[in-house]
Amino acid sequence: MLSRLSRAGLRALSRARPGTNSAIPKSHEVEAISAHMGRKLFSSTTNTRAGDSNNKPEAKFVACFGAYISRLSTLSIISVTFVDKDGEEKLVKVPLGMSMLEAAHENDRELEGACEGSLACSTCHVIVTDVNYYNKMEDPVDEENDMLDLAFGLTETSSLGCQVIVSPELDGIRLALPSATRNFAVDGYVAKSH
């Protein structure tokens, strides 16, 4: 939902009137966003006083839409701490629905993911440092367990980063990256963002 609203917001902002600082979306975009949100964002029959920009329908739309996106974004992003093999910690913000493998790649963490998340390797092995967070995650499927059997440094709270999908319950999770991986296809491979 956030991405759909974000795209609509970006379209609205990209159509800002030349020479002004306000974004005035076209009426069909406003209606689409209003319908998606389940309420009318503004009424086109508002009474406006000369010089009072707060009473303009466009200003009300921008204010309401901005507040809605701001509220969504705070609810749709969690904090994740990656701890690399040298003990260096990096706190990152990750949107809901993203895998930890994708989050690691977007934040320049060394998590390989040789199979690109297709459950065909164990190179995105992560260790959840707190068992309480591990218990909040979905149980691993058989294919994940099969790949984890091949992982270097397997623990009771090991998981594959490609299978850990961000949810609100995982806010504050800490993931340790093992000191090595077992990549039978390529030796010495350094992860690159996809």
Sine and cosine of phi, psi and omega as CSV:
sin_phi,cos_phi,sin_psi,cos_psi,sin_omega,cos_omega
0.00,0.00,-0.67,0.75,-0.03,-1.00
-0.87,0.49,-0.68,0.73,-0.05,-1.00
-0.91,0.42,-0.61,0.79,0.02,-1.00
-0.90,0.44,-0.70,0.71,0.01,-1.00
-0.94,0.35,-0.59,0.81,0.02,-1.00
-0.90,0.45,-0.68,0.73,0.03,-1.00
-0.89,0.46,-0.66,0.75,0.02,-1.00
-0.90,0.43,-0.65,0.76,0.03,-1.00
-0.90,0.43,-0.65,0.76,0.03,-1.00
-0.91,0.41,-0.63,0.78,0.06,-1.00
-0.88,0.47,-0.67,0.74,-0.01,-1.00
-0.90,0.44,-0.68,0.73,-0.01,-1.00
-0.93,0.37,-0.56,0.83,-0.02,-1.00
-0.94,0.33,-0.30,0.95,0.00,-1.00
-0.98,-0.19,0.42,0.91,0.03,-1.00
-0.87,0.49,0.56,-0.83,0.01,-1.00
-0.91,0.41,0.70,-0.71,0.02,-1.00
-0.85,0.52,0.70,-0.72,0.04,-1.00
0.99,0.11,0.05,1.00,0.04,-1.00
-0.84,-0.55,0.22,-0.97,0.02,-1.00
-0.97,-0.24,0.09,1.00,-0.04,-1.00
-0.95,-0.31,0.58,-0.81,0.05,-1.00
-0.99,-0.10,0.82,-0.58,-0.01,-1.00
-0.86,-0.51,0.98,-0.21,-0.04,-1.00
-0.96,0.29,0.38,-0.92,0.07,-1.00
-0.95,0.33,0.45,-0.90,-0.11,-0.99
-0.87,0.50,-0.58,0.81,-0.01,-1.00
-0.93,0.37,-0.52,0.85,0.06,-1.00
-0.94,0.35,-0.65,0.76,0.03,-1.00
-0.88,0.48,-0.70,0.72,0.01,-1.00
-0.89,0.45,-0.66,0.76,0.00,-1.00
-0.90,0.43,-0.69,0.72,0.01,-1.00
-0.92,0.39,-0.67,0.74,0.03,-1.00
-0.87,0.50,-0.69,0.72,0.00,-1.00
-0.89,0.45,-0.66,0.75,0.00,-1.00
-0.91,0.42,-0.60,0.80,-0.01,-1.00
-0.99,0.17,-0.26,0.97,0.05,-1.00
0.99,0.11,0.26,0.96,0.05,-1.00
-0.40,-0.92,0.32,-0.95,0.02,-1.00
-0.98,0.21,0.80,-0.60,-0.03,-1.00
-0.97,0.25,-0.61,0.79,0.06,-1.00
-0.37,-0.93,0.30,-0.95,0.02,-1.00
-0.97,-0.24,0.70,-0.71,0.00,-1.00
-0.98,0.22,-0.04,1.00,-0.01,-1.00
-0.96,-0.28,0.45,0.89,0.01,-1.00
-0.95,0.31,0.50,-0.87,0.06,-1.00
-0.99,0.12,0.82,-0.57,0.01,-1.00
-0.90,-0.43,0.66,-0.75,0.08,-1.00
-0.99,-0.15,0.55,-0.83,0.00,-1.00
-0.85,0.53,0.75,-0.66,0.05,-1.00
0.99,0.12,-0.08,1.00,0.00,-1.00
-0.98,-0.18,1.00,-0.08,-0.08,-1.00
-0.95,0.31,-0.32,0.95,0.00,-1.00
-0.94,0.33,-0.32,0.95,0.01,-1.00
-1.00,-0.04,-0.09,1.00,0.01,-1.00
-0.95,0.32,0.67,-0.74,0.01,-1.00
-0.83,0.55,-0.63,0.78,-0.02,-1.00
-0.89,0.45,-0.67,0.74,0.00,-1.00
-0.91,0.42,-0.63,0.78,0.04,-1.00
-0.91,0.42,-0.64,0.77,0.03,-1.00
-0.88,0.48,-0.78,0.63,-0.05,-1.00
-0.86,0.51,-0.69,0.73,-0.01,-1.00
-0.91,0.42,-0.72,0.70,-0.02,-1.00
-0.92,0.40,-0.71,0.70,-0.02,-1.00
-0.90,0.43,-0.68,0.73,0.02,-1.00
-0.88,0.48,-0.67,0.74,0.03,-1.00
-0.91,0.41,-0.63,0.78,0.00,-1.00
-0.91,0.42,-0.72,0.69,0.01,-1.00
-0.90,0.44,-0.66,0.75,0.01,-1.00
-0.88,0.48,-0.69,0.73,0.02,-1.00
-0.90,0.43,-0.69,0.72,0.02,-1.00
-0.88,0.47,-0.68,0.73,-0.07,-1.00
-0.92,0.39,-0.54,0.84,0.03,-1.00
-0.96,0.28,-0.46,0.89,0.03,-1.00
-1.00,0.08,-0.29,0.96,-0.14,-0.99
-0.96,-0.27,0.14,0.99,-0.01,-1.00
-0.76,-0.65,0.70,-0.72,0.05,-1.00
-0.87,-0.49,0.25,-0.97,0.06,-1.00
-0.99,-0.12,0.71,-0.70,0.03,-1.00
-0.73,-0.68,0.70,-0.72,0.07,-1.00
-0.94,-0.34,0.84,-0.54,0.10,-0.99
-0.99,-0.14,0.76,-0.66,0.06,-1.00
-0.92,-0.40,0.91,-0.41,-0.06,-1.00
-0.99,0.14,0.02,-1.00,-0.11,-0.99
-0.89,0.45,-0.35,0.94,0.04,-1.00
-1.00,-0.04,0.03,1.00,0.00,-1.00
1.00,0.03,0.01,1.00,0.03,-1.00
-0.94,0.33,0.74,-0.67,-0.01,-1.00
-0.96,-0.28,0.61,-0.80,0.08,-1.00
-0.69,-0.73,0.87,-0.49,0.06,-1.00
-1.00,0.05,0.80,-0.60,0.00,-1.00
-0.78,-0.63,0.38,-0.92,0.09,-1.00
-0.98,-0.20,0.76,-0.65,-0.10,-1.00
-0.77,-0.63,0.76,-0.65,0.02,-1.00
-0.96,0.28,0.49,-0.87,0.05,-1.00
-0.85,0.52,0.61,-0.79,0.05,-1.00
1.00,-0.04,-0.22,0.98,0.01,-1.00
-1.00,0.08,0.53,-0.85,0.07,-1.00
-0.99,0.13,0.37,-0.93,0.03,-1.00
-0.93,0.38,-0.46,0.89,0.09,-1.00
-0.89,0.46,-0.75,0.66,0.03,-1.00
-0.89,0.46,-0.66,0.75,0.01,-1.00
-0.89,0.46,-0.66,0.75,0.02,-1.00
-0.89,0.46,-0.70,0.72,0.00,-1.00
-0.90,0.43,-0.67,0.75,-0.01,-1.00
-0.93,0.37,-0.34,0.94,-0.05,-1.00
-0.91,-0.41,0.39,0.92,0.09,-1.00
0.82,0.58,0.67,0.75,0.12,-0.99
-0.99,-0.11,0.59,-0.81,-0.05,-1.00
-0.99,0.14,0.98,0.17,0.09,-1.00
-0.81,-0.59,0.92,-0.39,-0.26,-0.97
-0.91,0.41,-0.92,0.39,-0.05,-1.00
0.93,0.37,0.79,0.61,-0.08,-1.00
-0.85,0.52,-0.56,0.83,-0.04,-1.00
-1.00,-0.01,0.08,1.00,0.02,-1.00
0.86,0.51,0.59,0.81,0.10,-0.99
0.99,0.11,0.34,0.94,-0.05,-1.00
-0.99,-0.14,0.24,0.97,0.00,-1.00
0.86,0.51,0.65,0.76,0.01,-1.00
-0.88,-0.48,0.14,0.99,0.03,-1.00
-0.42,-0.91,-0.02,-1.00,0.04,-1.00
-0.82,-0.57,0.35,0.94,-0.09,-1.00
-0.97,0.23,-0.12,0.99,0.08,-1.00
-0.96,-0.27,0.43,0.90,0.02,-1.00
-0.85,0.52,0.79,-0.62,0.09,-1.00
-0.79,-0.61,0.40,-0.92,0.03,-1.00
-0.88,-0.47,0.87,-0.50,0.05,-1.00
-0.97,0.23,0.86,-0.51,-0.13,-0.99
-0.98,0.22,-0.31,0.95,-0.01,-1.00
-0.87,-0.49,0.87,-0.49,-0.05,-1.00
-0.87,0.49,-0.47,0.88,0.02,-1.00
-0.89,0.45,-0.63,0.77,0.06,-1.00
-0.94,0.34,-0.63,0.78,0.01,-1.00
-0.86,0.51,-0.64,0.77,0.00,-1.00
-0.93,0.36,-0.32,0.95,0.04,-1.00
-0.99,0.13,-0.27,0.96,-0.03,-1.00
-0.99,0.16,0.35,-0.94,0.07,-1.00
-0.92,0.38,0.53,-0.85,0.05,-1.00
-0.89,0.45,0.62,-0.79,0.01,-1.00
-0.92,0.38,0.58,-0.81,0.07,-1.00
-0.98,0.20,0.24,-0.97,-0.04,-1.00
-0.83,0.56,-0.66,0.75,-0.01,-1.00
-0.89,0.46,-0.63,0.78,0.04,-1.00
-0.91,0.41,-0.69,0.73,0.04,-1.00
-0.87,0.49,-0.63,0.77,0.04,-1.00
-0.87,0.49,-0.68,0.73,-0.01,-1.00
-0.95,0.30,-0.59,0.81,0.03,-1.00
-0.89,0.45,-0.51,0.86,0.05,-1.00
-0.86,0.51,-0.40,0.92,0.01,-1.00
-1.00,-0.04,-0.12,0.99,-0.12,-0.99
-0.96,0.29,0.58,-0.81,0.08,-1.00
-0.98,0.22,0.74,-0.68,0.07,-1.00
0.94,0.34,0.61,0.79,-0.03,-1.00
-0.86,0.50,0.67,-0.74,0.05,-1.00
-0.77,-0.64,0.06,-1.00,0.03,-1.00
-0.92,0.40,-0.40,0.92,-0.03,-1.00
-0.93,-0.36,0.45,0.89,0.05,-1.00
-0.97,0.22,0.52,-0.86,0.07,-1.00
-0.45,-0.89,0.22,-0.97,0.12,-0.99
-1.00,-0.07,0.77,-0.63,-0.04,-1.00
-0.84,0.54,-0.50,0.86,0.00,-1.00
-0.95,0.33,-0.31,0.95,-0.04,-1.00
-0.98,-0.22,-0.14,0.99,0.06,-1.00
-1.00,0.00,0.96,-0.27,-0.03,-1.00
-0.99,-0.17,0.75,-0.66,-0.08,-1.00
-0.89,0.45,0.77,-0.63,0.09,-1.00
-0.67,-0.74,0.31,-0.95,-0.04,-1.00
-0.84,0.54,-0.52,0.85,-0.03,-1.00
-0.91,0.42,-0.34,0.94,-0.06,-1.00
-1.00,-0.04,0.11,0.99,0.01,-1.00
-0.85,0.53,0.84,-0.54,0.00,-1.00
0.99,-0.12,0.03,1.00,-0.03,-1.00
-0.89,0.46,0.55,-0.84,0.08,-1.00
-0.88,-0.47,0.79,-0.62,-0.02,-1.00
-0.87,-0.49,0.85,-0.53,0.07,-1.00
-1.00,-0.03,0.70,-0.72,0.05,-1.00
-1.00,-0.09,0.78,-0.63,-0.04,-1.00
-0.88,0.48,0.36,-0.93,-0.04,-1.00
-0.95,0.31,-0.26,0.97,0.01,-1.00
-0.43,-0.90,0.27,-0.96,0.11,-0.99
-0.77,-0.64,0.27,-0.96,0.09,-1.00
-0.94,-0.34,0.98,-0.20,0.06,-1.00
-0.91,-0.42,0.97,-0.25,-0.07,-1.00
-0.97,0.26,-0.26,0.97,-0.05,-1.00
-1.00,0.04,-0.65,0.76,-0.10,-0.99
-0.68,-0.73,0.76,-0.64,0.04,-1.00
-0.98,-0.18,0.73,-0.68,0.03,-1.00
0.99,0.16,0.26,0.97,0.00,-1.00
-0.93,0.36,0.70,-0.72,0.09,-1.00
-0.95,-0.33,0.77,-0.64,-0.08,-1.00
-0.89,0.46,0.62,-0.78,0.10,-1.00
-0.80,-0.60,0.55,-0.83,0.01,-1.00
-0.90,0.44,0.65,-0.76,-0.03,-1.00
-0.99,0.11,0.00,0.00,0.00,0.00
